[in-house]
């Protein structure tokens, strides 16, 4: 990046909800030459995660749930890489890029004047035997499409085998975690698989076994207890086996063992049991709370520092709307998007020597999809279920997805999917594009080999 310029440099670590929205707002507010914005993000796109379940079900094309950062942040400098460490005392971040890996160097050093830390979160796993070998996550678009391909491949396996044990394992789908990701992913994929089996002469919806494992006594806590109970009733009506107050003990040898003694041979175990702060936060030397999130003030400044800011999953921001003085805002998309606006305004204000404003936003509620035309919602105290909730879910998230381009494309896809039949094609070979060539060259294995 070269020597530090006279123009102040704002370094944004992370291109997710907070990073992208904050950079987008700052590039509109800052005058030419007033400041330089550098965004560091491992991927050249921002993933709109609420649409991952619909992408997995085939309702939305994968490329339409991601927003290209280079196009949206056209006045910012984008560095495709991962922040490895940050020395805020020296105002320098060390970033690993594809180029530094090729060069074998220690990383790219980027000096800055203002720092925005928004690297997001990563999946929180537990030391459960077999989980690392057989678990599938559901946090990225690659995982969502990989899971769709995997589920359809299991139907192919089940329809073409005479081995009863192989067939049963292929048709058993275990999801661990009853939050948004787990419930919406299960709801959409069960809906998709139920539709797909009509094209298999020897597989019926009753042959499939869908299991949701949740360690607490409820699912979808964000939509309230009543709507959570309705979601359980709706899913159980589709023969989904919901195990509350239950934990996964092992998944060794592709056998899901629960602490209630149940054992389920399965080829599909989806892990959505929570997230944890990005590991880079521990390598910054900045103050963290007991959960590993950055301790922040209501102005979104990292507590006890100058020129360092944070929001979203990475930040523990005081909830000024709560009567509890120790309460912090929940690490969800609703707060992240709104915090990004305040954060951007405060960084610009700090550069101009203007007063800062506090983040204050009361949680308005939540919406969740349970599959096509099915959902639950609790917004401003109003509870909806079924088709109205599903419609609100789509309308709300369509209004929130960045750029008119993405809004138009998603709306067009929804319109077309309402007029034509679902796509049930598996493109699993995309995950290993050189497999066919390696096989032809005599050095590979068949794409479906274990």
C-alpha positions in Angstrom: 0.0 0.0 0.0 3.0 2.3 0.3 3.7 5.0 2.8 0.9 6.7 4.7 -0.5 9.6 2.7 -1.6 13.0 3.9 -5.2 12.1 3.0 -6.6 10.3 6.0 -7.1 6.6 5.4 -10.1 4.7 6.7 -9.5 1.0 6.9 -12.6 -1.2 6.9 -11.9 -4.8 8.0 -14.8 -6.9 6.7 -17.2 -6.5 3.7 -20.3 -7.9 5.2 -23.4 -6.1 6.5 -21.5 -3.5 8.6 -18.4 -3.2 6.4 -20.2 -2.8 3.1 -23.0 -0.6 4.3 -20.7 1.7 6.2 -18.2 2.0 3.3 -21.2 2.7 0.9 -22.5 5.4 3.2 -19.1 7.0 3.7 -18.2 7.1 0.0 -21.4 9.1 -0.6 -20.8 11.5 2.3 -17.1 12.2 1.9 -15.9 14.8 -0.5 -13.2 14.0 -3.1 -9.8 14.1 -1.4 -11.3 14.3 2.1 -10.4 10.7 3.0 -9.5 7.4 1.4 -11.5 4.2 2.2 -9.8 0.8 2.0 -12.0 -2.3 2.5 -10.3 -5.6 3.3 -12.5 -8.7 2.7 -11.6 -12.3 1.9 -14.3 -12.6 -0.8 -15.0 -10.0 -3.5 -18.7 -10.0 -2.6 -21.1 -9.5 0.3 -23.5 -12.4 1.0 -27.1 -11.5 1.9 -27.4 -14.4 4.3 -31.3 -14.3 4.8 -31.6 -15.5 1.3 -29.3 -18.5 1.6 -32.1 -20.9 2.4 -34.0 -19.9 -0.7 -30.8 -20.3 -2.7 -30.4 -23.8 -1.3 -34.0 -24.6 -2.3 -33.4 -23.3 -5.8 -35.8 -20.3 -5.5 -33.0 -17.8 -6.1 -29.9 -18.1 -8.2 -26.7 -18.2 -6.1 -25.2 -15.2 -7.9 -28.2 -13.1 -6.9 -27.7 -13.5 -3.2 -24.2 -12.0 -3.4 -23.4 -8.3 -4.0 -20.2 -7.6 -6.0 -18.1 -5.2 -3.8 -16.1 -3.7 -6.6 -19.2 -2.5 -8.4 -21.0 -1.2 -5.3 -18.0 0.4 -3.6 -16.6 2.0 -6.7 -15.0 4.9 -4.8 -13.2 2.6 -2.3 -10.1 0.6 -2.7 -10.8 -3.1 -2.2 -8.2 -5.5 -1.0 -9.2 -9.2 -1.3 -7.5 -10.7 1.7 -7.8 -11.6 5.3 -6.6 -9.4 8.2 -4.2 -11.5 10.3 -3.3 -9.0 13.0 -3.8 -5.4 13.9 -1.4 -3.1 15.8 -3.6 -0.2 16.7 -0.8 1.6 18.6 1.1 1.8 15.3 -2.1 2.1 13.2 -1.1 -0.8 11.0 -3.0 -3.9 9.9 -1.3 -7.0 8.5 -3.3 -8.6 5.7 -2.7 -12.0 3.9 -3.7 -11.9 0.2 -3.4 -14.5 -2.6 -0.4 -12.5 -3.8 1.4 -12.6 -0.5 0.8 -16.4 -0.3 2.3 -16.8 -3.8 5.2 -14.6 -2.8 5.7 -16.3 0.5 5.9 -13.0 2.2 4.7 -12.2 5.7 1.7 -10.3 4.6 0.7 -6.8 3.3 1.0 -4.0 5.9 -1.7 -1.4 5.5 -1.3 1.8 7.6 -4.5 3.7 8.6 -5.8 6.7 10.4 -9.3 5.4 11.3 -10.1 1.7 11.8 -13.5 0.0 11.4 -13.6 -3.5 12.6 -16.4 -5.6 11.2 -15.0 -9.0 10.3 -18.3 -10.7 11.3 -18.5 -14.1 12.9 -17.6 -17.7 12.1 -19.4 -21.0 12.9 -19.1 -22.0 16.5 -18.3 -25.7 16.6 -17.9 -28.0 19.6 -15.5 -30.9 20.2 -18.1 -33.5 19.2 -16.5 -36.7 17.8 -16.9 -36.9 14.0 -18.4 -33.4 13.6 -15.3 -31.9 11.9 -15.3 -34.9 9.4 -19.0 -35.1 8.6 -20.7 -31.8 9.5 -21.9 -29.3 6.9 -22.1 -25.6 7.8 -24.7 -23.1 6.5 -23.1 -19.7 6.6 -21.8 -19.1 3.1 -23.3 -19.3 -0.4 -20.9 -22.1 -1.2 -22.2 -24.1 1.7 -25.8 -23.5 0.8 -25.4 -24.6 -2.8 -23.2 -27.5 -1.7 -26.0 -28.6 0.7 -28.6 -28.4 -2.1 -26.5 -30.6 -4.4 -25.8 -33.0 -1.5 -29.5 -33.4 -0.7 -30.4 -34.2 -4.3 -27.5 -36.6 -4.6 -28.8 -38.5 -1.5 -32.1 -38.9 -3.3 -30.2 -40.3 -6.3 -28.3 -42.7 -4.0 -31.5 -43.8 -2.3 -33.3 -44.5 -5.6 -30.6 -46.5 -7.1 -29.4 -48.8 -4.2 -30.8 -52.1 -3.0 -29.0 -51.8 0.3 -31.6 -50.9 2.9 -29.0 -49.4 5.3 -27.4 -47.2 2.6 -30.9 -46.1 1.5 -32.0 -45.2 5.1 -28.8 -43.3 5.8 -29.2 -41.4 2.5 -32.8 -40.4 3.3 -32.0 -39.2 6.9 -31.2 -35.5 7.3 -30.1 -34.2 10.7 -30.0 -30.4 11.4 -28.5 -29.3 14.7 -29.5 -25.8 15.9 -33.0 -24.3 16.1 -32.3 -20.7 15.3 -32.9 -18.9 12.0 -30.3 -20.7 10.0 -31.2 -24.2 11.1 -35.0 -23.9 10.9 -35.1 -21.9 7.6 -32.6 -24.3 6.0 -34.5 -27.4 7.1 -37.9 -25.9 6.1 -36.7 -24.9 2.6 -34.8 -28.0 1.8 -37.5 -30.3 3.1 -40.0 -28.5 0.9 -37.6 -28.8 -2.1 -36.9 -32.5 -1.4 -40.7 -33.3 -0.9 -41.3 -31.8 -4.4 -38.3 -33.5 -6.0 -39.2 -37.1 -4.9 -42.2 -37.0 -7.3 -39.7 -37.6 -10.0 -38.3 -40.7 -8.3 -40.4 -43.8 -8.9 -39.2 -45.5 -5.8 -38.9 -42.7 -3.2 -41.8 -41.1 -1.4 -41.9 -38.1 1.1 -42.7 -40.6 3.9 -39.4 -42.4 3.2 -37.4 -39.3 4.2 -36.5 -38.6 7.8 -35.9 -35.0 8.8 -34.6 -34.4 12.3 -34.1 -31.0 14.1 -32.0 -31.1 17.3 -32.1 -28.1 19.6 -30.4 -27.9 23.0 -32.9 -25.6 24.5 -36.7 -26.0 25.0 -37.8 -23.8 22.0 -36.9 -22.9 18.4 -36.8 -19.5 16.8 -36.7 -17.5 20.0 -36.6 -14.2 18.1 -40.2 -14.6 16.9 -41.6 -15.2 20.4 -42.8 -18.2 22.3 -46.2 -18.4 20.6 -44.9 -18.3 17.0 -42.1 -20.7 18.0 -44.7 -23.2 19.1 -46.6 -22.7 15.8 -43.3 -23.3 13.9 -42.9 -26.6 15.7 -46.5 -27.6 14.9 -46.1 -26.7 11.3 -42.8 -28.7 10.9 -44.1 -31.7 12.8 -47.1 -31.6 10.5 -44.6 -32.3 7.7 -43.2 -35.3 9.7 -40.1 -33.4 10.9 -38.8 -35.0 14.1 -38.0 -32.1 16.5 -35.9 -33.0 19.5 -36.0 -30.2 22.1 -33.6 -30.1 25.1 -31.5 -32.5 23.2 -27.8 -32.4 22.3 -25.7 -34.1 19.7 -23.1 -36.4 21.3 -21.3 -37.9 18.4 -21.5 -38.3 14.6 -18.6 -40.8 14.2 -18.9 -43.3 11.4 -21.8 -41.2 10.0 -24.1 -42.2 12.9 -25.7 -39.2 14.8 -25.9 -40.1 18.4 -28.1 -37.9 20.6 -28.0 -37.5 24.4 -31.5 -39.0 24.7 -30.1 -42.3 23.4 -31.3 -42.0 19.8 -29.0 -43.2 17.0 -29.5 -42.2 13.4 -27.3 -43.4 10.6 -27.1 -40.4 8.3 -25.1 -39.1 5.4 -26.3 -35.5 6.1 -25.6 -33.6 9.3 -26.0 -29.8 9.1 -24.5 -27.8 11.9 -26.1 -24.4 12.6 -25.7 -24.3 16.4 -24.5 -20.7 16.7 -21.6 -18.5 15.8 -18.6 -17.0 17.5 -16.6 -13.8 16.9 -14.0 -13.8 14.2 -10.6 -15.0 15.6 -8.8 -11.9 14.3 -10.4 -9.9 17.2 -8.1 -11.8 19.6 -5.1 -10.6 17.6 -5.8 -6.9 17.8 -5.0 -6.1 21.5 -8.3 -4.2 21.7 -10.7 -4.7 24.7 -13.0 -7.7 24.4 -15.9 -8.8 26.6 -16.4 -12.3 28.1 -17.9 -13.5 24.8 -14.9 -12.4 22.7 -16.7 -9.3 21.2 -15.2 -5.9 21.1 -16.4 -3.7 24.0 -17.9 -0.6 22.4 -19.5 2.7 23.5 -23.0 3.8 22.3 -21.2 5.9 19.7 -19.8 2.6 18.3 -16.2 3.6 19.2 -14.2 0.8 20.7 -14.0 1.5 24.4 -10.9 3.3 25.6 -9.5 3.9 22.2 -9.2 6.6 19.7 -9.9 6.2 15.9 -11.2 2.6 16.3 -14.8 1.6 15.7 -16.8 -1.5 15.5 -20.4 -2.8 15.0 -22.3 -5.9 14.1 -21.4 -9.4 15.2 -17.9 -8.3 16.3 -19.1 -5.6 18.7 -20.8 -5.5 22.1 -22.8 -2.3 21.8 -24.8 -1.0 24.8 -28.6 -1.3 24.2 -29.9 2.1 25.3 -33.5 1.0 24.8 -33.2 -1.7 27.5 -33.9 -1.0 31.2 -30.9 -3.3 32.0 -27.8 -1.0 32.1 -25.6 -4.0 31.1 -27.6 -5.1 28.1 -26.0 -5.1 24.7 -27.6 -5.3 21.3 -28.2 -8.7 19.7 -25.7 -9.7 17.0 -28.2 -9.9 14.2 -28.6 -8.3 10.7 -31.3 -5.8 11.8 -28.9 -4.1 14.3 -25.9 -4.5 12.0 -27.4 -2.6 9.1 -28.6 0.2 11.4 -25.4 0.4 13.3 -23.5 0.7 10.0 -25.3 3.9 9.3 -24.5 5.5 12.7 -20.9 4.2 12.5 -20.4 5.7 9.1 -21.8 9.0 10.2 -19.7 9.1 13.3 -16.5 8.3 11.5 -17.1 11.2 9.0 -18.1 13.4 11.9 -14.9 12.5 13.8 -12.8 13.4 10.7 -14.6 16.8 10.5 -14.4 17.5 14.3 -18.2 17.3 14.6 -20.2 15.8 17.5 -21.0 12.1 17.5 -24.4 10.5 18.0 -25.4 7.4 19.9 -26.9 4.2 18.5 -30.4 3.7 19.7 -32.8 1.3 18.1 -35.5 -0.8 19.6 -35.8 -4.3 18.1 -39.0 -4.3 15.9 -39.4 -8.1 15.6 -38.5 -10.9 13.3 -39.7 -12.9 10.3 -38.8 -16.5 9.3 -39.6 -18.7 6.4 -40.6 -22.4 6.9 -40.6 -23.2 3.2 -42.6 -22.1 0.1 -45.8 -20.1 1.2 -45.1 -21.0 4.9 -43.6 -18.7 7.6 -43.9 -17.0 11.0 -43.6 -13.4 11.9 -43.7 -11.2 15.0 -43.3 -7.5 14.0 -44.2 -4.6 16.3 -46.1 -7.1 18.4 -48.3 -8.3 15.6 -48.1 -12.0 15.0 -48.5 -13.6 11.6 -48.3 -17.2 10.4 -48.6 -19.1 7.2 -48.8 -17.3 3.8 -49.0 -13.7 5.2 -45.8 -14.3 7.3 -44.0 -15.9 4.3 -45.0 -12.9 2.1 -43.8 -10.4 4.8 -40.5 -12.4 5.0 -40.0 -12.0 1.3 -41.1 -8.4 1.1 -39.0 -7.3 4.1 -35.8 -9.0 2.8 -36.3 -7.8 -0.8 -36.5 -4.2 0.6 -33.2 -4.8 2.5 -31.1 -6.5 -0.1 -28.5 -4.0 -1.4 -28.8 -2.4 -4.9 -31.7 -2.1 -7.3 -29.9 -4.5 -9.6 -30.2 -7.4 -7.1 -33.8 -6.4 -6.1 -34.9 -6.6 -9.7 -33.2 -9.9 -10.4 -34.6 -11.6 -7.3 -38.1 -10.3 -8.0 -37.8 -11.6 -11.6 -36.7 -15.0 -10.3 -39.6 -15.2 -7.9 -42.0 -14.3 -10.6 -40.7 -17.0 -13.0 -40.6 -19.6 -10.3 -44.2 -19.0 -9.6 -45.0 -19.6 -13.3 -42.8 -22.7 -13.9 -41.9 -25.9 -12.0 -39.0 -26.0 -9.6 -35.5 -27.0 -10.8 -34.4 -30.2 -9.2 -31.0 -30.6 -10.9 -27.9 -31.3 -8.8 -24.7 -29.7 -10.0 -22.4 -31.4 -7.5 -19.6 -31.7 -10.0 -19.2 -27.9 -9.8 -17.5 -28.4 -6.4 -14.7 -30.3 -8.1 -14.4 -29.0 -11.6 -11.2 -30.8 -12.5 -12.5 -34.3 -11.5 -13.5 -35.3 -15.0 -10.2 -34.1 -16.5 -8.1 -35.9 -13.8 -10.1 -39.1 -14.4 -9.4 -38.8 -18.1 -5.7 -38.3 -17.4 -5.7 -41.4 -15.2 -4.7 -39.5 -12.0 -8.1 -38.8 -10.5 -11.0 -40.7 -9.1 -14.6 -40.8 -10.1 -16.5 -37.6 -8.9 -18.8 -39.7 -6.7 -16.1 -41.8 -5.1 -15.9 -41.6 -1.3 
